[in-house]
Amino acid sequence: MAYDLFFRREAVGVRHGPMLGLTMPRAEWEAVPFTTPEPREDLARYLGKEVKWKATAAGALGFGGCARIDKQAKMVEVLLPLHPLNVRNTMLTLSFLLQDIRPWQRTHDPSHDHLQLYVGCGTEYQTIFGCASPEFQAALVRLESSDFEVVMADMRRAWRATATPQLKKCSDRCRARVHDGRFELDCFGDACDLSMYPDSAPEFSCHNLDIPFQQATLLVGLASLYQRVKLKM
């Protein structure tokens, strides 16, 4: 199954504020055998309490019904709002959805999609890793300074939307850059980044990713970067 990531700084409708999202063909979405996660002790520890997985006719889905599903004629949008009260619900929901849509595998078929992504959530760690297509890497070098300004602005918006009050002022620590056909995304933390490292390209992974709002911020950076890269392909 193929999907595209995106980020919206300001969503409209019932829920306002920034949203991380993914979109895919409706026919493929409806063919996915989605899993309803069973209540587990490790999930409750991560969320801080037991939160039920919801799926409603109104289009709510995920832990606490945090995601909104917008089914259009040919496409489906999955919208994940970003704010500090439910960032854990959102990241965990995204983790389960991505694994149902396309389980992580190292082999990459660039004709299928340009980005594979895995998002993991735990009480002691968060993780992001994935793989980019050769076309994605080639387009990275075509990005301009204005593209990076957009990516960094999106990351800072996500940071301010999800971080604790005392850390919101650290949004200016969000950075985005490209070196030798590889990307680097950084945010506040102890060398906290999501990058395509020299010895691992075309795979990318994270370093010192400790808390959910770091994870959300770096995922927004990746989604924003992906949106810019697609325009250069």
C-alpha positions in Angstrom: 0.0 0.0 0.0 1.3 3.4 -0.9 0.7 6.6 1.1 1.9 10.2 1.1 2.8 12.2 4.2 1.8 15.8 4.7 1.6 18.6 7.3 -1.0 21.4 7.7 -0.1 24.3 9.9 -3.7 25.3 10.5 -6.5 22.8 10.0 -10.1 23.9 9.7 -13.4 22.4 10.6 -14.2 20.7 13.9 -10.6 20.6 15.0 -8.3 23.5 14.6 -4.5 23.8 14.8 -1.7 21.9 13.1 -2.1 18.4 11.9 0.1 15.6 10.7 -1.5 13.5 8.0 -1.3 10.8 5.4 -3.3 10.3 2.2 -3.8 7.2 0.1 -6.2 5.9 -2.6 -9.5 5.1 -1.1 -9.6 1.6 -2.7 -6.3 0.7 -1.1 -7.4 2.1 2.3 -10.6 0.1 2.3 -8.6 -3.1 1.4 -6.3 -2.8 4.5 -7.2 -5.3 7.3 -6.9 -2.8 10.1 -6.1 -4.2 13.6 -7.9 -3.1 16.7 -5.2 -3.1 19.4 -6.0 -5.1 22.5 -5.6 -3.5 25.9 -2.1 -4.1 27.0 -0.1 -3.2 30.1 2.8 -1.7 28.0 0.3 0.5 26.0 -1.2 1.8 29.2 2.2 2.6 30.6 3.1 4.5 27.5 -0.1 6.5 27.5 -0.1 7.0 31.2 -3.5 5.4 31.5 -5.7 3.0 29.7 -7.1 4.7 26.6 -9.6 2.8 24.4 -9.2 2.5 20.6 -12.2 4.0 18.9 -13.6 3.7 15.4 -16.8 5.6 14.8 -19.1 6.1 11.8 -18.3 9.8 12.1 -14.7 9.2 11.0 -12.9 9.1 14.4 -10.2 6.5 14.7 -7.4 5.5 17.1 -6.6 5.8 20.8 -9.3 8.1 22.2 -10.5 8.6 18.6 -7.7 11.1 18.1 -7.5 10.7 14.3 -10.0 12.0 11.8 -10.7 10.0 8.6 -11.9 12.0 5.7 -13.1 9.7 2.9 -13.3 11.5 -0.5 -14.4 10.1 -3.8 -11.0 8.6 -4.7 -8.7 9.4 -1.8 -8.7 9.1 2.0 -7.0 11.6 4.3 -6.0 10.6 7.8 -5.6 13.7 10.0 -3.7 13.6 13.3 -4.1 16.7 15.4 -1.0 17.9 17.3 -1.3 19.3 20.8 0.2 18.3 24.2 -2.8 16.7 25.7 -3.0 13.9 23.1 0.4 13.7 21.4 1.0 10.2 22.9 -2.4 9.0 21.6 -1.5 10.5 18.2 2.0 8.9 17.9 0.8 5.5 19.1 -2.2 5.6 16.7 0.1 6.5 13.8 2.4 3.6 14.7 -0.4 1.1 14.5 -1.9 2.5 11.3 1.4 2.5 9.4 2.1 -1.1 10.3 -1.3 -2.1 9.1 -1.0 -0.1 5.9 2.5 -1.4 5.1 4.6 -3.4 7.5 8.2 -2.2 7.6 10.5 -4.1 5.3 14.1 -3.4 4.3 13.6 -4.2 0.6 12.4 -1.0 -1.2 10.3 -0.8 -4.3 10.7 2.8 -5.6 7.9 2.2 -8.1 5.5 1.7 -5.2 6.3 4.7 -3.1 9.1 7.1 -2.4 9.2 6.7 1.4 8.8 3.8 3.8 8.3 4.7 7.4 8.2 3.0 10.8 7.1 4.8 14.0 7.7 3.1 17.4 6.4 4.2 20.8 7.6 2.9 24.2 7.8 4.1 27.8 11.6 4.4 27.6 12.1 5.3 24.0 10.5 6.6 20.8 11.8 5.7 17.4 11.5 6.6 13.7 13.2 4.9 10.9 12.6 4.2 7.2 13.9 4.1 3.7 13.9 6.6 0.8 13.8 5.9 -2.9 16.7 6.9 -5.3 14.4 9.5 -6.8 13.8 11.0 -3.4 17.5 11.2 -2.7 18.2 12.8 -6.1 15.5 15.4 -5.6 17.0 16.4 -2.2 19.8 18.2 -3.9 17.4 20.3 -5.9 15.9 21.9 -2.7 16.5 25.6 -2.2 17.0 27.7 0.9 13.3 28.7 0.7 12.3 25.1 1.0 14.4 24.6 4.2 12.8 27.7 5.6 9.4 26.2 5.1 10.4 22.9 6.7 12.0 24.6 9.7 8.9 26.8 10.2 6.7 23.7 10.1 8.8 21.9 12.7 8.8 25.0 15.0 5.0 25.1 14.6 4.7 21.5 15.6 7.1 22.0 18.5 5.1 24.9 19.9 1.9 22.9 19.5 3.0 19.8 21.4 5.9 20.8 23.8 5.4 21.4 27.5 5.0 25.1 28.4 8.5 25.4 29.7 10.0 24.1 26.5 7.9 25.9 23.9 10.6 28.6 23.8 13.1 26.0 22.4 11.3 25.8 19.0 14.2 27.8 17.4 16.4 24.8 17.9 14.6 23.0 15.0 16.8 22.7 12.0 16.7 21.1 8.5 19.6 20.7 6.1 20.9 18.5 3.3 24.4 17.2 2.8 25.6 15.1 -0.1 22.1 13.9 -1.0 21.2 13.1 2.7 18.9 15.0 5.0 19.3 16.0 8.6 16.4 17.1 10.9 17.2 18.3 14.4 15.2 19.6 17.4 15.9 20.5 21.0 17.4 17.7 23.0 20.7 15.8 23.5 21.7 15.5 19.9 18.1 14.7 18.9 17.7 14.2 15.2 16.2 12.2 12.4 18.8 11.8 9.6 20.0 9.8 6.7 23.5 9.0 7.9 26.5 8.5 5.6 26.8 4.8 6.4 23.1 3.9 6.2 21.7 5.8 3.1 19.1 5.4 1.7 17.8 4.3 5.1 17.2 7.0 7.8 16.8 6.7 11.5 16.8 8.8 14.7 19.2 9.5 17.5 18.4 10.3 21.2 14.7 10.6 20.5 13.3 10.5 24.1 9.8 12.1 24.3 6.6 12.1 22.1 6.8 15.8 21.1 10.3 15.4 19.8 8.9 12.5 17.8 6.0 14.5 16.5 8.3 17.4 15.6 10.7 15.3 13.6 7.8 13.5 11.8 6.4 16.9 10.8 9.9 17.8 9.5 9.9 14.6 7.5 6.4 15.2 6.1 7.2 18.8 5.2 10.4 17.8 3.6 8.6 15.1 1.6 6.1 17.7 0.4 8.9 19.9 -0.8 10.8 17.0 -2.4 7.8 15.8 -4.4 7.7 19.1 -6.2 11.3 18.6 -7.3 10.8 15.1 -8.7 
